[in-house]
Amino acid sequence: MPQFLNLMPLSDAMQVYKENLPPFVPETETVQTVEALQRVLAKNIVSLEALPPFTRSAVDGYAVIAADTFGASESLPAYLKIVGEVPMGNEPAFSIVRGETAVIHTGGMLPEGTEAVVMVEDTQLSDQSEVEIMRAVAAGDNTIKAGEDVSPGEEVLPAGMSLRPADIAGLIALGKIDVEVNLKPRIGIISSGDEIIPPDQKPHMGQVRDINSYSLSVLVQQHGGVPVRYGIVADTAEALEKSLRQAYDECDAVIITAGSSASTRDLTAEVVGQLGQPGVLVHGVRIRPGKPTILAVCDGKPIIGLPGNPVSALVISNLFVVPTIEYLLGVKVVRPVPTVKAQLSTNVSSQTGREDYVPVKLRCTDDGFMADPIFFKSNMIFTLAQADGLMYIPADAAGLPPGEMLEIVML
């Protein structure tokens, strides 16, 4: 059986793969803003108006001239005459002069002449027309000035950003009820192996259900792509080439599971290499799990060969498939991956020169999180299902001792 003779370090594999991906400009479409969650902006969003368009109160209380409150305290309050109440949703029809105030609610427009708001908690009515001010305020206190959030001509969201709920709220606040976004890339998914059967069938001895094409479909959807499953392909060059060619022609990228380890029956690298130039860039990464990974670019189109073991396939997908989807989506603003600090509960061994990702279960202690490693074999899918995150062991370590503080990548 042939062996991997040139296992590439993870960072080198990522670099050579990215260097061979050509510049990609996604096509675009216009969608309703409310439907644009996790869609990637095609163009910079520039505000045409101020937000808020008027100076308004940030609290319930009394609109005042700041100088009227100077020196006010609970023991020596200032007394102001109440001349009205600011109507919500309308401009006040009155102005304020020294010695006067008006009732105002959160979001109300400050009357002409006022410059601050005293919170209602810091006041007390002496009668229906007079209020005691028991705390001084400075100009601007408890207010949001016109244009303080956004000014006209300001870029508020950059192209290449994946939209979150807060971003959509901002777009709606500017009156943008639809938005131009990049098209979702189509990601072809192929499962290969004579032992693989559809999940609705009962496996005989020696057979296993197709897990990978379904778990990868969900992962692709989660990160903004459109999964296109091409079924299960037999372990023959002819069958794999036919299915791969169809997926290659119809999709923006292709993922193949199994057929990537070095053996006489594993034909993925050979078939992929015939699709276009430069072809297979990486066949084997110095990582666990996921050593027999294939990375290829064929005439500008990404092709990724994943190990057949479900845990390996998902770990490697987060390292290579997710960045590929982001590349095809035109993502320019890459958000940090959620992590937590945790203390390692027990010794974990590793092979020097290889990067390891180990599933862990997190538990709370009085001192923070404790990470319990889940020792696994890469074809045991519930190993990963039971894990909260992954711990990383660098290539220059022979393992990690108990008590080591780790940064756990959350799943």
DORO-22736 format. One record per residue (C-alpha): residue in one letter; z, x, y; residue number from 1. Coordinates in nm, 2 decimals, always signed. Example, Ala and Ser with C-alpha at 12.3 -4.5 7.8 and 13.67 -1.06 7.14 Angstrom:
% DORO-22736
[rec 'A',[+0.78,+1.23,-0.45],1]
[rec 'S',[+0.71,+1.37,-0.11],2]
% end
This chain:
% DORO-22736
[rec 'M',[+0.00,+0.00,+0.00],1]
[rec 'P',[-0.09,+0.14,+0.34],2]
[rec 'Q',[+0.20,+0.22,+0.58],3]
[rec 'F',[+0.24,+0.19,+0.96],4]
[rec 'L',[+0.16,+0.54,+1.07],5]
[rec 'N',[+0.18,+0.49,+1.45],6]
[rec 'L',[+0.46,+0.25,+1.53],7]
[rec 'M',[+0.46,+0.23,+1.91],8]
[rec 'P',[+0.78,+0.20,+2.12],9]
[rec 'L',[+0.82,-0.15,+2.28],10]
[rec 'S',[+0.77,-0.03,+2.64],11]
[rec 'D',[+0.46,+0.16,+2.55],12]
[rec 'A',[+0.32,-0.13,+2.35],13]
[rec 'M',[+0.38,-0.36,+2.65],14]
[rec 'Q',[+0.22,-0.12,+2.89],15]
[rec 'V',[-0.10,-0.06,+2.69],16]
[rec 'Y',[-0.13,-0.43,+2.63],17]
[rec 'K',[-0.09,-0.52,+3.00],18]
[rec 'E',[-0.32,-0.24,+3.11],19]
[rec 'N',[-0.60,-0.39,+2.91],20]
[rec 'L',[-0.56,-0.75,+3.04],21]
[rec 'P',[-0.82,-0.80,+3.31],22]
[rec 'P',[-0.75,-0.98,+3.64],23]
[rec 'F',[-0.73,-1.35,+3.57],24]
[rec 'V',[-0.77,-1.63,+3.82],25]
[rec 'P',[-0.68,-1.97,+3.67],26]
[rec 'E',[-0.86,-2.29,+3.75],27]
[rec 'T',[-0.67,-2.54,+3.94],28]
[rec 'E',[-0.60,-2.91,+3.96],29]
[rec 'T',[-0.41,-3.15,+4.20],30]
[rec 'V',[-0.12,-3.34,+4.06],31]
[rec 'Q',[+0.15,-3.57,+4.20],32]
[rec 'T',[+0.44,-3.36,+4.32],33]
[rec 'V',[+0.68,-3.56,+4.12],34]
[rec 'E',[+0.49,-3.46,+3.81],35]
[rec 'A',[+0.47,-3.09,+3.90],36]
[rec 'L',[+0.79,-2.97,+3.74],37]
[rec 'Q',[+0.74,-2.62,+3.60],38]
[rec 'R',[+0.38,-2.62,+3.72],39]
[rec 'V',[+0.26,-2.30,+3.89],40]
[rec 'L',[+0.15,-2.33,+4.26],41]
[rec 'A',[-0.21,-2.24,+4.32],42]
[rec 'K',[-0.17,-2.19,+4.70],43]
[rec 'N',[+0.10,-2.09,+4.94],44]
[rec 'I',[+0.28,-2.39,+5.09],45]
[rec 'V',[+0.30,-2.37,+5.47],46]
[rec 'S',[+0.50,-2.63,+5.66],47]
[rec 'L',[+0.32,-2.81,+5.94],48]
[rec 'E',[+0.65,-2.95,+6.08],49]
[rec 'A',[+1.01,-2.86,+6.16],50]
[rec 'L',[+1.27,-2.96,+5.90],51]
[rec 'P',[+1.49,-3.12,+6.01],52]
[rec 'P',[+1.28,-3.26,+6.29],53]
[rec 'F',[+1.59,-3.32,+6.51],54]
[rec 'T',[+1.94,-3.18,+6.53],55]
[rec 'R',[+2.16,-3.39,+6.31],56]
[rec 'S',[+2.52,-3.41,+6.20],57]
[rec 'A',[+2.63,-3.24,+5.87],58]
[rec 'V',[+2.95,-3.45,+5.85],59]
[rec 'D',[+3.10,-3.78,+5.94],60]
[rec 'G',[+3.28,-3.76,+6.27],61]
[rec 'Y',[+3.23,-3.76,+6.65],62]
[rec 'A',[+2.95,-3.60,+6.85],63]
[rec 'V',[+3.10,-3.40,+7.13],64]
[rec 'I',[+3.04,-3.15,+7.41],65]
[rec 'A',[+3.21,-2.84,+7.27],66]
[rec 'A',[+3.39,-2.75,+7.59],67]
[rec 'D',[+3.58,-3.08,+7.58],68]
[rec 'T',[+3.76,-2.97,+7.26],69]
[rec 'F',[+3.86,-2.62,+7.36],70]
[rec 'G',[+4.24,-2.57,+7.31],71]
[rec 'A',[+4.27,-2.89,+7.11],72]
[rec 'S',[+4.53,-2.89,+6.83],73]
[rec 'E',[+4.75,-3.14,+6.63],74]
[rec 'S',[+5.03,-3.08,+6.87],75]
[rec 'L',[+4.81,-3.10,+7.18],76]
[rec 'P',[+4.50,-3.31,+7.11],77]
[rec 'A',[+4.21,-3.37,+7.34],78]
[rec 'Y',[+4.14,-3.73,+7.43],79]
[rec 'L',[+3.78,-3.85,+7.45],80]
[rec 'K',[+3.63,-4.19,+7.54],81]
[rec 'I',[+3.42,-4.35,+7.26],82]
[rec 'V',[+3.10,-4.48,+7.43],83]
[rec 'G',[+2.90,-4.58,+7.12],84]
[rec 'E',[+2.79,-4.52,+6.76],85]
[rec 'V',[+2.48,-4.33,+6.66],86]
[rec 'P',[+2.25,-4.56,+6.47],87]
[rec 'M',[+2.12,-4.42,+6.14],88]
[rec 'G',[+1.75,-4.38,+6.13],89]
[rec 'N',[+1.70,-4.42,+6.50],90]
[rec 'E',[+1.73,-4.21,+6.81],91]
[rec 'P',[+2.05,-4.28,+7.01],92]
[rec 'A',[+1.98,-4.50,+7.32],93]
[rec 'F',[+2.26,-4.33,+7.52],94]
[rec 'S',[+2.36,-3.98,+7.63],95]
[rec 'I',[+2.71,-3.82,+7.65],96]
[rec 'V',[+2.87,-3.66,+7.95],97]
[rec 'R',[+3.20,-3.46,+7.98],98]
[rec 'G',[+3.50,-3.66,+7.85],99]
[rec 'E',[+3.29,-3.88,+7.63],100]
[rec 'T',[+3.21,-3.89,+7.26],101]
[rec 'A',[+3.02,-4.11,+7.00],102]
[rec 'V',[+3.08,-4.20,+6.64],103]
[rec 'I',[+2.82,-4.02,+6.42],104]
[rec 'H',[+2.76,-4.02,+6.04],105]
[rec 'T',[+2.62,-3.75,+5.82],106]
[rec 'G',[+2.25,-3.71,+5.89],107]
[rec 'G',[+2.27,-3.89,+6.23],108]
[rec 'M',[+2.08,-3.75,+6.53],109]
[rec 'L',[+2.30,-3.59,+6.79],110]
[rec 'P',[+2.30,-3.78,+7.12],111]
[rec 'E',[+2.16,-3.61,+7.43],112]
[rec 'G',[+2.42,-3.39,+7.59],113]
[rec 'T',[+2.62,-3.32,+7.27],114]
[rec 'E',[+2.61,-2.99,+7.08],115]
[rec 'A',[+2.87,-3.01,+6.80],116]
[rec 'V',[+3.05,-3.26,+6.57],117]
[rec 'V',[+3.42,-3.29,+6.51],118]
[rec 'M',[+3.49,-3.39,+6.15],119]
[rec 'V',[+3.66,-3.73,+6.12],120]
[rec 'E',[+3.95,-3.56,+5.93],121]
[rec 'D',[+4.03,-3.37,+6.25],122]
[rec 'T',[+4.06,-3.69,+6.46],123]
[rec 'Q',[+4.28,-3.99,+6.51],124]
[rec 'L',[+4.21,-4.31,+6.69],125]
[rec 'S',[+4.45,-4.39,+6.97],126]
[rec 'D',[+4.28,-4.72,+7.03],127]
[rec 'Q',[+3.93,-4.87,+6.98],128]
[rec 'S',[+3.78,-4.69,+7.28],129]
[rec 'E',[+3.96,-4.35,+7.26],130]
[rec 'V',[+4.00,-4.08,+7.00],131]
[rec 'E',[+4.23,-3.78,+6.96],132]
[rec 'I',[+4.06,-3.45,+6.88],133]
[rec 'M',[+4.30,-3.23,+6.69],134]
[rec 'R',[+4.07,-2.93,+6.63],135]
[rec 'A',[+3.84,-2.73,+6.86],136]
[rec 'V',[+3.48,-2.68,+6.77],137]
[rec 'A',[+3.21,-2.45,+6.90],138]
[rec 'A',[+2.85,-2.53,+6.99],139]
[rec 'G',[+2.66,-2.59,+6.67],140]
[rec 'D',[+2.96,-2.66,+6.45],141]
[rec 'N',[+2.90,-2.92,+6.17],142]
[rec 'T',[+2.54,-2.96,+6.27],143]
[rec 'I',[+2.20,-2.87,+6.14],144]
[rec 'K',[+1.97,-2.77,+6.42],145]
[rec 'A',[+1.61,-2.89,+6.45],146]
[rec 'G',[+1.39,-2.64,+6.25],147]
[rec 'E',[+1.70,-2.47,+6.10],148]
[rec 'D',[+1.58,-2.53,+5.75],149]
[rec 'V',[+1.20,-2.49,+5.81],150]
[rec 'S',[+1.00,-2.42,+6.12],151]
[rec 'P',[+0.64,-2.51,+6.18],152]
[rec 'G',[+0.40,-2.25,+6.03],153]
[rec 'E',[+0.66,-2.11,+5.80],154]
[rec 'E',[+0.56,-2.03,+5.44],155]
[rec 'V',[+0.81,-2.22,+5.23],156]
[rec 'L',[+0.68,-2.16,+4.87],157]
[rec 'P',[+0.45,-1.88,+4.76],158]
[rec 'A',[+0.15,-1.92,+4.52],159]
[rec 'G',[+0.23,-1.82,+4.17],160]
[rec 'M',[+0.58,-1.99,+4.17],161]
[rec 'S',[+0.68,-2.22,+3.89],162]
[rec 'L',[+0.82,-2.53,+4.05],163]
[rec 'R',[+1.19,-2.63,+4.00],164]
[rec 'P',[+1.35,-2.96,+4.09],165]
[rec 'A',[+1.47,-2.81,+4.42],166]
[rec 'D',[+1.12,-2.69,+4.51],167]
[rec 'I',[+0.98,-3.04,+4.44],168]
[rec 'A',[+1.26,-3.18,+4.66],169]
[rec 'G',[+1.14,-2.95,+4.94],170]
[rec 'L',[+0.78,-3.05,+4.90],171]
[rec 'I',[+0.87,-3.42,+4.92],172]
[rec 'A',[+1.08,-3.35,+5.23],173]
[rec 'L',[+0.77,-3.22,+5.39],174]
[rec 'G',[+0.57,-3.53,+5.29],175]
[rec 'K',[+0.36,-3.34,+5.03],176]
[rec 'I',[+0.32,-3.61,+4.77],177]
[rec 'D',[+0.06,-3.41,+4.57],178]
[rec 'V',[+0.02,-3.04,+4.52],179]
[rec 'E',[-0.25,-2.80,+4.39],180]
[rec 'V',[-0.14,-2.62,+4.07],181]
[rec 'N',[-0.29,-2.38,+3.82],182]
[rec 'L',[-0.43,-2.53,+3.50],183]
[rec 'K',[-0.22,-2.49,+3.19],184]
[rec 'P',[-0.37,-2.24,+2.95],185]
[rec 'R',[-0.47,-2.35,+2.61],186]
[rec 'I',[-0.31,-2.14,+2.34],187]
[rec 'G',[-0.46,-2.14,+1.99],188]
[rec 'I',[-0.21,-2.12,+1.71],189]
[rec 'I',[-0.32,-2.02,+1.35],190]
[rec 'S',[-0.09,-2.00,+1.05],191]
[rec 'S',[-0.23,-1.79,+0.76],192]
[rec 'G',[-0.11,-1.75,+0.40],193]
[rec 'D',[-0.18,-1.90,+0.06],194]
[rec 'E',[+0.19,-1.98,+0.02],195]
[rec 'I',[+0.20,-2.19,+0.34],196]
[rec 'I',[+0.18,-2.57,+0.32],197]
[rec 'P',[+0.21,-2.86,+0.58],198]
[rec 'P',[+0.56,-2.96,+0.66],199]
[rec 'D',[+0.52,-3.32,+0.53],200]
[rec 'Q',[+0.46,-3.18,+0.18],201]
[rec 'K',[+0.72,-3.09,-0.08],202]
[rec 'P',[+0.68,-2.72,-0.16],203]
[rec 'H',[+0.64,-2.60,-0.52],204]
[rec 'M',[+0.80,-2.27,-0.64],205]
[rec 'G',[+0.65,-1.99,-0.43],206]
[rec 'Q',[+0.54,-2.22,-0.14],207]
[rec 'V',[+0.70,-2.26,+0.20],208]
[rec 'R',[+0.65,-2.51,+0.48],209]
[rec 'D',[+0.46,-2.41,+0.79],210]
[rec 'I',[+0.74,-2.35,+1.04],211]
[rec 'N',[+0.57,-2.11,+1.28],212]
[rec 'S',[+0.29,-2.32,+1.42],213]
[rec 'Y',[+0.54,-2.59,+1.52],214]
[rec 'S',[+0.81,-2.37,+1.66],215]
[rec 'L',[+0.54,-2.17,+1.85],216]
[rec 'S',[+0.39,-2.50,+1.98],217]
[rec 'V',[+0.72,-2.59,+2.13],218]
[rec 'L',[+0.77,-2.24,+2.28],219]
[rec 'V',[+0.42,-2.26,+2.44],220]
[rec 'Q',[+0.49,-2.60,+2.59],221]
[rec 'Q',[+0.83,-2.48,+2.71],222]
[rec 'H',[+0.67,-2.20,+2.91],223]
[rec 'G',[+0.38,-2.40,+3.06],224]
[rec 'G',[+0.10,-2.38,+2.81],225]
[rec 'V',[-0.09,-2.63,+2.60],226]
[rec 'P',[-0.06,-2.55,+2.22],227]
[rec 'V',[-0.37,-2.61,+2.01],228]
[rec 'R',[-0.29,-2.59,+1.63],229]
[rec 'Y',[-0.57,-2.49,+1.40],230]
[rec 'G',[-0.39,-2.55,+1.08],231]
[rec 'I',[-0.32,-2.33,+0.78],232]
[rec 'V',[-0.58,-2.06,+0.69],233]
[rec 'A',[-0.62,-1.91,+0.34],234]
[rec 'D',[-0.57,-1.53,+0.29],235]
[rec 'T',[-0.94,-1.45,+0.30],236]
[rec 'A',[-1.15,-1.27,+0.56],237]
[rec 'E',[-1.40,-1.55,+0.57],238]
[rec 'A',[-1.15,-1.83,+0.63],239]
[rec 'L',[-0.95,-1.63,+0.89],240]
[rec 'E',[-1.27,-1.52,+1.08],241]
[rec 'K',[-1.40,-1.88,+1.10],242]
[rec 'S',[-1.07,-2.03,+1.23],243]
[rec 'L',[-1.01,-1.74,+1.46],244]
[rec 'R',[-1.36,-1.76,+1.61],245]
[rec 'Q',[-1.31,-2.13,+1.68],246]
[rec 'A',[-0.98,-2.08,+1.84],247]
[rec 'Y',[-1.11,-1.78,+2.04],248]
[rec 'D',[-1.40,-1.99,+2.17],249]
[rec 'E',[-1.19,-2.29,+2.26],250]
[rec 'C',[-0.87,-2.14,+2.40],251]
[rec 'D',[-0.75,-1.89,+2.66],252]
[rec 'A',[-0.54,-1.69,+2.41],253]
[rec 'V',[-0.48,-1.70,+2.03],254]
[rec 'I',[-0.16,-1.65,+1.83],255]
[rec 'I',[-0.19,-1.58,+1.46],256]
[rec 'T',[+0.12,-1.58,+1.24],257]
[rec 'A',[+0.14,-1.38,+0.91],258]
[rec 'G',[-0.13,-1.15,+0.80],259]
[rec 'S',[+0.00,-0.87,+1.03],260]
[rec 'S',[+0.19,-0.64,+0.79],261]
[rec 'A',[+0.01,-0.35,+0.64],262]
[rec 'S',[-0.11,-0.46,+0.30],263]
[rec 'T',[-0.44,-0.50,+0.12],264]
[rec 'R',[-0.42,-0.88,+0.17],265]
[rec 'D',[-0.33,-0.88,+0.53],266]
[rec 'L',[-0.67,-0.89,+0.71],267]
[rec 'T',[-0.56,-1.00,+1.06],268]
[rec 'A',[-0.61,-0.67,+1.24],269]
[rec 'E',[-0.95,-0.61,+1.08],270]
[rec 'V',[-1.08,-0.96,+1.17],271]
[rec 'V',[-0.94,-0.95,+1.52],272]
[rec 'G',[-1.10,-0.61,+1.58],273]
[rec 'Q',[-1.44,-0.77,+1.53],274]
[rec 'L',[-1.40,-1.03,+1.81],275]
[rec 'G',[-1.47,-0.80,+2.11],276]
[rec 'Q',[-1.37,-0.49,+2.30],277]
[rec 'P',[-1.14,-0.30,+2.32],278]
[rec 'G',[-1.00,-0.50,+2.02],279]
[rec 'V',[-0.67,-0.41,+1.85],280]
[rec 'L',[-0.45,-0.21,+2.09],281]
[rec 'V',[-0.12,-0.21,+1.90],282]
[rec 'H',[-0.06,-0.26,+1.53],283]
[rec 'G',[+0.31,-0.19,+1.47],284]
[rec 'V',[+0.60,-0.18,+1.72],285]
[rec 'R',[+0.92,+0.02,+1.68],286]
[rec 'I',[+1.14,-0.29,+1.69],287]
[rec 'R',[+1.35,-0.50,+1.46],288]
[rec 'P',[+1.27,-0.78,+1.39],289]
[rec 'G',[+0.89,-0.78,+1.44],290]
[rec 'K',[+0.76,-0.44,+1.34],291]
[rec 'P',[+0.42,-0.56,+1.22],292]
[rec 'T',[+0.31,-0.70,+1.55],293]
[rec 'I',[-0.06,-0.69,+1.66],294]
[rec 'L',[-0.16,-0.69,+2.02],295]
[rec 'A',[-0.53,-0.71,+2.11],296]
[rec 'V',[-0.76,-0.79,+2.40],297]
[rec 'C',[-1.11,-0.89,+2.29],298]
[rec 'D',[-1.36,-0.91,+2.57],299]
[rec 'G',[-1.08,-1.01,+2.81],300]
[rec 'K',[-0.90,-1.26,+2.59],301]
[rec 'P',[-0.55,-1.19,+2.46],302]
[rec 'I',[-0.49,-1.21,+2.08],303]
[rec 'I',[-0.14,-1.17,+1.94],304]
[rec 'G',[-0.07,-1.13,+1.57],305]
[rec 'L',[+0.29,-1.22,+1.48],306]
[rec 'P',[+0.49,-1.16,+1.17],307]
[rec 'G',[+0.51,-1.46,+0.93],308]
[rec 'N',[+0.89,-1.46,+0.92],309]
[rec 'P',[+1.01,-1.73,+1.16],310]
[rec 'V',[+1.29,-1.53,+1.32],311]
[rec 'S',[+1.06,-1.23,+1.38],312]
[rec 'A',[+0.79,-1.46,+1.51],313]
[rec 'L',[+1.01,-1.62,+1.77],314]
[rec 'V',[+1.18,-1.30,+1.89],315]
[rec 'I',[+0.84,-1.13,+1.93],316]
[rec 'S',[+0.70,-1.44,+2.11],317]
[rec 'N',[+0.96,-1.41,+2.38],318]
[rec 'L',[+0.86,-1.05,+2.43],319]
[rec 'F',[+0.48,-1.09,+2.42],320]
[rec 'V',[+0.37,-1.45,+2.41],321]
[rec 'V',[+0.57,-1.57,+2.70],322]
[rec 'P',[+0.44,-1.29,+2.94],323]
[rec 'T',[+0.09,-1.37,+2.81],324]
[rec 'I',[+0.13,-1.74,+2.91],325]
[rec 'E',[+0.27,-1.64,+3.25],326]
[rec 'Y',[-0.03,-1.41,+3.30],327]
[rec 'L',[-0.27,-1.70,+3.22],328]
[rec 'L',[-0.08,-1.93,+3.44],329]
[rec 'G',[-0.10,-1.69,+3.74],330]
[rec 'V',[+0.28,-1.66,+3.77],331]
[rec 'K',[+0.36,-1.41,+4.05],332]
[rec 'V',[+0.72,-1.50,+4.10],333]
[rec 'V',[+0.90,-1.40,+3.78],334]
[rec 'R',[+1.25,-1.54,+3.76],335]
[rec 'P',[+1.54,-1.35,+3.59],336]
[rec 'V',[+1.61,-1.44,+3.22],337]
[rec 'P',[+1.96,-1.60,+3.19],338]
[rec 'T',[+2.22,-1.36,+3.05],339]
[rec 'V',[+2.59,-1.35,+3.00],340]
[rec 'K',[+2.83,-1.06,+2.96],341]
[rec 'A',[+3.02,-1.05,+2.62],342]
[rec 'Q',[+3.23,-0.81,+2.42],343]
[rec 'L',[+3.10,-0.71,+2.08],344]
[rec 'S',[+3.34,-0.82,+1.81],345]
[rec 'T',[+3.25,-0.58,+1.53],346]
[rec 'N',[+3.04,-0.27,+1.46],347]
[rec 'V',[+2.66,-0.31,+1.43],348]
[rec 'S',[+2.46,-0.04,+1.28],349]
[rec 'S',[+2.10,+0.05,+1.38],350]
[rec 'Q',[+1.83,+0.30,+1.31],351]
[rec 'T',[+1.78,+0.56,+1.57],352]
[rec 'G',[+1.44,+0.55,+1.73],353]
[rec 'R',[+1.41,+0.17,+1.68],354]
[rec 'E',[+1.50,-0.11,+1.93],355]
[rec 'D',[+1.69,-0.39,+1.77],356]
[rec 'Y',[+1.75,-0.75,+1.88],357]
[rec 'V',[+2.04,-0.91,+1.69],358]
[rec 'P',[+2.13,-1.28,+1.70],359]
[rec 'V',[+2.48,-1.35,+1.82],360]
[rec 'K',[+2.72,-1.64,+1.83],361]
[rec 'L',[+2.93,-1.66,+2.15],362]
[rec 'R',[+3.29,-1.77,+2.16],363]
[rec 'C',[+3.53,-1.80,+2.45],364]
[rec 'T',[+3.85,-1.59,+2.47],365]
[rec 'D',[+4.11,-1.54,+2.73],366]
[rec 'D',[+3.92,-1.23,+2.85],367]
[rec 'G',[+3.58,-1.39,+2.85],368]
[rec 'F',[+3.30,-1.42,+2.59],369]
[rec 'M',[+3.31,-1.25,+2.25],370]
[rec 'A',[+2.98,-1.19,+2.07],371]
[rec 'D',[+2.98,-1.23,+1.69],372]
[rec 'P',[+2.67,-1.07,+1.54],373]
[rec 'I',[+2.48,-1.29,+1.29],374]
[rec 'F',[+2.35,-1.05,+1.02],375]
[rec 'F',[+2.03,-1.19,+0.90],376]
[rec 'K',[+1.71,-1.16,+0.71],377]
[rec 'S',[+1.41,-1.23,+0.92],378]
[rec 'N',[+1.28,-1.53,+0.72],379]
[rec 'M',[+1.60,-1.72,+0.76],380]
[rec 'I',[+1.52,-1.96,+1.05],381]
[rec 'F',[+1.87,-2.12,+1.08],382]
[rec 'T',[+2.00,-1.77,+1.16],383]
[rec 'L',[+1.83,-1.81,+1.49],384]
[rec 'A',[+1.90,-2.18,+1.52],385]
[rec 'Q',[+2.28,-2.11,+1.50],386]
[rec 'A',[+2.26,-1.82,+1.75],387]
[rec 'D',[+2.35,-1.86,+2.12],388]
[rec 'G',[+2.16,-1.54,+2.22],389]
[rec 'L',[+2.03,-1.20,+2.13],390]
[rec 'M',[+2.20,-0.87,+2.18],391]
[rec 'Y',[+1.99,-0.56,+2.24],392]
[rec 'I',[+2.04,-0.22,+2.07],393]
[rec 'P',[+1.84,+0.06,+2.24],394]
[rec 'A',[+1.63,+0.31,+2.05],395]
[rec 'D',[+1.86,+0.60,+2.13],396]
[rec 'A',[+2.16,+0.43,+1.97],397]
[rec 'A',[+2.26,+0.45,+1.60],398]
[rec 'G',[+2.45,+0.13,+1.65],399]
[rec 'L',[+2.72,-0.02,+1.87],400]
[rec 'P',[+3.10,-0.01,+1.82],401]
[rec 'P',[+3.35,-0.30,+1.85],402]
[rec 'G',[+3.45,-0.37,+2.21],403]
[rec 'E',[+3.12,-0.27,+2.36],404]
[rec 'M',[+3.03,-0.48,+2.66],405]
[rec 'L',[+2.69,-0.63,+2.62],406]
[rec 'E',[+2.44,-0.83,+2.82],407]
[rec 'I',[+2.34,-1.12,+2.60],408]
[rec 'V',[+2.00,-1.28,+2.65],409]
[rec 'M',[+2.05,-1.65,+2.61],410]
[rec 'L',[+1.82,-1.85,+2.38],411]
% end
